[in-house]
Amino acid sequence: MAFEIKVPAVGESISEATIGEWQKKDGEYVNRDEVLLVLETDKASVEVVAETSGVLKTKAKEGDVVPIGATIGEIDEAAAKPKGSEAQAAAKTSTTKSSTSASEDLSPAVRKLIADKGLNPADIKGTGPKGNITKEDVLNFSSDEKPKASEKPATPTTAPKKPAAAAQQQEERVPMTTLRKRIAERLVQSQHTAAILTTFNEIDMSEVMALRSRYKEEFKEKYGVGLGFMGFFVKSVIEALKAYPRVNAFIDGGDLIFHNYFNIGIAVGTEKGLMVPVLKGAEHMSVAEIEIGIKAYAQKARDGKISVDDLSGGTFTISNGGVYGSLMSTPILNPPQSGILGMHKIEERPVAVNGQVVIRPMMYVALSYDHRIIDGSESVSFLVKVKQGLEDPARLILEI
């Protein structure tokens, strides 16, 4: 009996997906719950696992765009399991483990790329989290870097050497992933379909930094997560959204859709591009719950385990370019949202306080907004409200 492999429903409004790569080959015996392939959608990568055991027959190729519900392969459940397959699988697993011990937690895509190029993971320097090897590390790895035990020292010669710059001039054409294409499309769409303006302000981070310094050890001990700035920003943004609800609203044709809930998207950079997991119902979360949620989402995103549901339903977004050293930027809207807040690097600067020049840790913040729904006065007032909450954190506790 042949069991059909169909493209699963991976999220609301998603009608198709791209076959990123088959983890199992055509004609290979697969076991139940093994990963068969990775699907790429416009929001995330999704692993498809075998729902039964048998011999795989693929009906679609890597790179094919397939509609939701389409049959992309079959598993022949009646096929006998090849003799010695368990021993071979164990040997293969052992070999893989030994070859990847230098960099743990390689994704299936990275392992396949390393195998296809005939490389040894131990030779590749990982730049990902915890030193893990990323796709870019493999693609950028030069064959000249591979140690060759049999090589003899080069014979000295008087011939002129090629300039180092010329020897390094190389090009490589790499197809854009579905996710990267979709990110590009959404950014262009945002610029073309909204009247985007950006307004700026600056925040004295002294009080929040003092609060973090005073309680960070107790916070970490109790909740198992660091006390960052994002928890305070989310809280302050929510109070500002309550005061100026148009910033939390969408335009739908000729209507305005106001939300009585606050689903805050937190932009996270990954090797596949920017992702925005959403803290749903953030108005009901404590600072600790916000920090725990952000940490969990960031790890899932970087491990390629983020789901479409994790990325859906946001009403407002916060992006922190400061972690990369950005002093000021103009963030782009995440459609259909009407506002996005950009955080930036904290830098000590001289400022005037009560007629005196003092040095304070200052952060520029930027609000990009859709001017079709949000007036300039509202955008300025919104940022002032965010500023007040962060410069006087007691306001966040009292919700004023």
C-alpha positions in Angstrom: 0.0 0.0 0.0 1.3 3.4 -0.9 1.0 6.2 1.6 0.7 9.7 -0.1 2.9 12.5 1.1 1.0 15.8 0.8 2.1 19.4 1.4 0.6 20.2 4.8 -1.3 23.4 5.6 1.4 25.5 7.2 -0.5 28.6 8.1 -3.3 31.0 7.4 -3.2 32.7 4.0 -0.3 30.5 2.8 -1.4 28.7 -0.4 1.9 27.3 -1.7 5.4 26.3 -0.6 8.8 25.5 -2.2 10.6 22.2 -1.7 13.8 23.4 -0.1 15.5 20.0 0.0 14.8 16.3 0.4 16.5 14.8 3.4 15.8 11.3 2.1 16.5 10.1 -1.4 14.1 8.5 -3.9 14.1 4.8 -3.4 15.5 5.0 0.2 13.8 3.1 3.0 12.5 5.6 5.6 11.3 5.1 9.2 8.2 6.6 10.8 8.9 10.1 12.2 12.1 10.6 10.2 12.4 14.0 8.4 11.7 13.6 4.7 12.1 17.1 3.4 12.1 20.8 4.3 9.5 23.1 2.8 10.2 26.8 2.5 7.3 29.2 2.8 7.2 33.0 2.7 7.4 33.0 6.5 9.4 30.0 7.7 11.0 26.7 6.9 8.9 23.6 7.8 10.0 20.0 8.2 7.8 17.2 6.9 8.2 13.9 8.7 7.3 10.4 7.6 3.9 9.3 9.0 4.7 5.6 8.2 7.7 3.4 7.3 8.6 2.1 3.9 10.4 3.0 0.6 10.2 6.6 -0.5 9.2 7.6 -4.0 9.5 11.3 -4.7 7.2 13.1 -7.2 8.6 16.6 -6.9 12.1 18.1 -7.2 14.0 20.5 -5.0 13.0 24.0 -6.0 9.5 23.1 -7.2 6.7 25.4 -6.0 3.8 23.2 -4.9 0.3 24.1 -3.7 -0.9 23.2 -0.2 -2.4 19.7 -0.4 -0.5 18.6 -3.4 1.0 15.0 -3.4 4.8 15.3 -3.6 5.7 11.7 -2.9 4.7 8.3 -1.7 5.9 5.7 0.9 5.5 2.1 -0.1 4.5 0.5 3.2 4.5 -3.0 1.7 8.2 -2.8 0.8 10.5 -4.9 2.9 13.1 -3.2 5.1 16.6 -3.8 3.5 18.7 -6.3 5.4 21.4 -4.7 7.5 19.8 -1.3 7.2 19.8 -0.8 11.0 23.5 -1.6 11.2 24.2 0.7 8.3 22.1 3.5 9.9 23.9 3.0 13.2 27.3 3.2 11.4 26.1 6.3 9.5 24.9 8.0 12.7 28.2 7.1 14.4 30.2 8.6 11.5 28.1 11.7 11.4 28.4 12.2 15.1 32.2 11.8 15.0 32.6 14.1 12.0 30.4 16.9 13.5 31.7 16.7 17.1 33.7 19.9 16.5 30.4 21.8 15.9 27.3 20.4 17.4 23.6 21.0 16.4 24.3 21.2 12.6 21.0 21.6 10.8 20.0 19.0 8.2 20.6 21.5 5.4 24.1 22.3 6.6 25.0 18.6 7.0 23.8 17.9 3.4 25.8 20.8 2.0 28.9 19.7 3.8 28.4 16.1 2.5 27.7 17.3 -1.1 31.0 19.3 -1.1 33.0 16.5 0.4 34.2 18.6 3.3 35.1 17.8 6.9 33.1 19.9 9.4 36.2 19.9 11.7 38.0 22.0 9.0 35.3 24.7 8.9 35.2 27.6 11.4 31.6 28.1 12.6 30.3 31.7 13.0 26.8 30.8 14.2 25.5 30.6 17.8 27.8 28.6 20.1 30.3 28.3 17.2 27.8 26.3 15.0 28.5 26.0 11.3 26.1 27.9 9.1 25.4 27.6 5.3 27.3 30.7 4.7 30.4 29.2 6.5 30.3 26.2 4.2 29.7 28.3 1.0 32.5 30.7 2.0 34.9 27.9 2.9 37.7 27.8 0.3 39.1 24.5 -0.9 42.5 26.1 -0.4 41.8 26.0 3.4 41.4 22.2 3.4 44.5 20.6 5.0 46.1 18.2 2.5 48.4 15.7 4.3 49.9 14.4 1.1 51.0 17.8 -0.2 54.7 18.5 -0.4 56.2 21.9 0.1 56.1 24.0 -3.0 59.4 24.2 -5.0 60.9 27.7 -4.8 60.6 29.5 -8.1 61.6 32.9 -9.4 58.4 33.3 -11.4 56.3 36.3 -10.3 53.4 35.6 -8.1 49.9 36.6 -8.9 48.7 39.6 -6.8 46.7 38.4 -3.8 43.8 40.6 -4.6 43.5 39.1 -8.1 43.7 35.5 -6.8 40.8 36.2 -4.4 38.4 37.6 -7.0 35.7 35.0 -7.2 32.0 35.0 -7.8 29.3 32.5 -6.9 25.7 32.6 -7.9 23.4 31.2 -5.2 19.6 31.0 -5.7 17.6 33.1 -3.2 15.5 31.1 -0.8 11.7 31.4 -0.8 12.0 33.2 2.6 14.5 35.7 1.3 12.5 36.4 -1.8 9.4 36.9 0.3 11.2 39.3 2.6 12.3 41.3 -0.4 8.8 41.3 -1.8 7.3 42.5 1.5 9.8 45.3 1.9 9.1 46.6 -1.6 5.3 46.1 -1.1 5.6 48.1 2.2 7.3 51.0 0.4 4.8 51.0 -2.5 1.5 50.6 -0.6 1.9 52.8 2.5 2.7 56.5 3.1 5.7 55.8 5.3 7.1 58.6 7.5 9.6 58.3 10.4 9.8 60.5 13.5 12.6 60.4 16.1 13.2 61.0 19.8 15.9 60.2 22.3 15.6 58.4 25.6 17.7 58.8 28.7 18.3 55.2 29.7 19.7 56.0 33.2 16.7 54.9 35.2 16.2 51.6 33.4 19.9 50.8 33.5 20.0 51.5 37.2 17.0 49.2 37.7 18.6 46.4 35.7 21.9 46.8 37.6 20.1 46.7 41.0 18.0 43.6 40.3 19.7 41.6 37.4 21.2 39.0 39.7 18.0 38.3 41.6 16.0 38.3 38.3 18.4 35.8 36.7 18.4 33.5 39.7 14.5 33.5 39.9 13.6 33.3 36.3 16.6 31.8 34.6 16.9 34.5 32.0 18.7 37.8 31.8 17.0 41.1 32.5 17.3 42.9 29.2 15.9 46.2 27.8 13.2 44.6 25.6 10.9 43.8 28.5 10.8 47.5 29.5 10.3 48.6 25.9 7.4 46.1 25.3 5.7 47.4 28.4 6.2 51.0 27.5 5.1 50.4 23.9 1.9 48.8 25.1 1.0 51.8 27.3 1.6 54.1 24.3 -0.5 51.9 22.0 -3.4 52.1 24.6 -3.1 55.8 24.5 -2.9 56.0 20.7 -4.8 53.1 19.3 -4.4 54.1 15.6 -0.8 53.0 15.9 -2.0 49.5 16.7 -4.6 49.5 13.9 -4.6 48.3 10.2 -6.1 49.7 7.0 -8.3 47.2 5.2 -9.6 48.7 1.9 -11.8 51.6 3.0 -12.0 50.5 6.7 -9.8 50.9 9.7 -9.4 47.8 11.9 -8.7 48.6 15.6 -7.4 45.9 17.9 -8.3 45.6 21.5 -5.3 43.3 22.0 -1.5 43.8 21.7 0.5 41.2 19.8 4.0 42.6 19.7 6.4 41.3 17.0 10.1 41.2 18.0 12.5 41.3 15.0 15.2 38.6 15.2 18.1 38.3 12.8 18.9 34.8 11.6 21.2 33.3 8.9 18.1 33.0 6.7 17.1 36.6 7.1 15.0 38.7 9.4 12.2 37.0 11.2 9.5 38.6 13.5 8.1 36.1 16.1 5.1 37.5 17.9 4.4 37.8 21.6 0.6 37.3 21.6 -1.4 39.0 24.3 1.7 40.8 25.5 -0.4 43.1 27.6 -1.0 40.2 30.0 2.7 39.4 30.3 5.1 40.3 33.1 8.6 41.6 32.2 9.9 38.1 33.1 7.4 36.4 30.8 8.3 38.8 28.0 12.1 38.1 28.4 11.5 34.4 28.6 9.3 34.4 25.5 11.8 36.5 23.4 14.7 34.2 24.4 12.7 31.1 23.4 11.6 32.6 20.1 15.1 33.8 19.2 16.5 30.3 19.8 13.8 28.7 17.7 14.4 31.1 14.9 18.1 30.5 14.8 17.7 26.8 15.0 15.2 26.8 12.1 12.4 25.5 14.4 10.2 28.6 14.2 6.6 27.9 13.1 4.3 29.9 10.9 2.0 30.4 13.8 4.9 31.9 15.8 5.3 34.6 13.1 1.6 35.4 12.5 -0.8 37.8 14.1 1.4 40.7 15.0 -0.2 44.2 15.5 3.0 46.2 16.1 6.7 45.5 15.8 9.9 46.4 17.7 13.3 46.2 16.0 16.6 46.5 17.8 19.3 47.6 15.5 21.4 48.6 18.5 22.6 45.0 19.0 24.5 45.5 15.7 25.8 48.9 16.7 23.3 51.1 14.8 23.1 54.6 16.2 20.1 55.7 14.1 17.9 54.1 11.3 14.5 54.3 9.7 12.8 50.9 10.1 10.4 49.7 7.4 6.8 48.8 8.2 5.8 45.1 8.5 2.5 45.0 6.4 -0.4 45.2 7.3 0.9 46.9 10.5 0.8 50.6 10.7 3.8 51.2 13.0 7.2 49.9 13.9 9.6 51.1 16.6 13.3 51.1 16.1 15.7 50.8 19.1 19.3 51.8 18.7 22.7 51.7 20.4 23.0 53.3 23.9 25.8 55.9 23.8 26.9 58.3 26.5 26.4 61.9 25.4 26.5 65.3 27.0 22.9 66.6 27.6 21.4 69.5 29.4 19.6 68.7 32.7 18.2 71.5 34.8 20.6 74.0 33.2 23.6 71.8 33.7 25.6 69.8 31.1 25.8 66.1 32.3 26.8 62.8 30.7 23.9 60.4 30.3 23.4 57.0 28.5 21.2 58.1 25.6 19.3 56.1 22.9 17.8 57.4 19.7 14.4 55.7 18.9 12.5 55.9 15.6 8.9 55.3 14.9 8.1 54.6 11.2 4.3 54.8 10.6 1.7 54.8 7.9 0.7 58.5 7.5 -2.6 57.4 5.9 -3.9 56.3 9.3 -1.6 58.0 11.8 -1.2 61.8 12.0 2.1 63.4 12.7 1.0 64.7 16.1 -0.1 61.2 17.1 3.3 59.7 16.0 5.2 62.3 18.0 2.9 61.9 21.1 3.3 58.1 20.8 7.1 58.4 21.0 6.9 60.8 23.9 4.7 58.3 25.8 7.3 55.6 25.2 10.0 57.9 26.3 8.1 58.8 29.5 7.7 55.1 30.4 11.4 54.3 30.0 12.7 57.4 31.7 10.3 56.9 34.7 9.8 53.1 34.9 7.4 53.5 37.8 4.8 54.6 35.2 4.9 51.1 33.7 4.0 49.5 37.1 1.2 52.1 37.7 0.1 51.9 34.0 0.0 55.7 33.7 
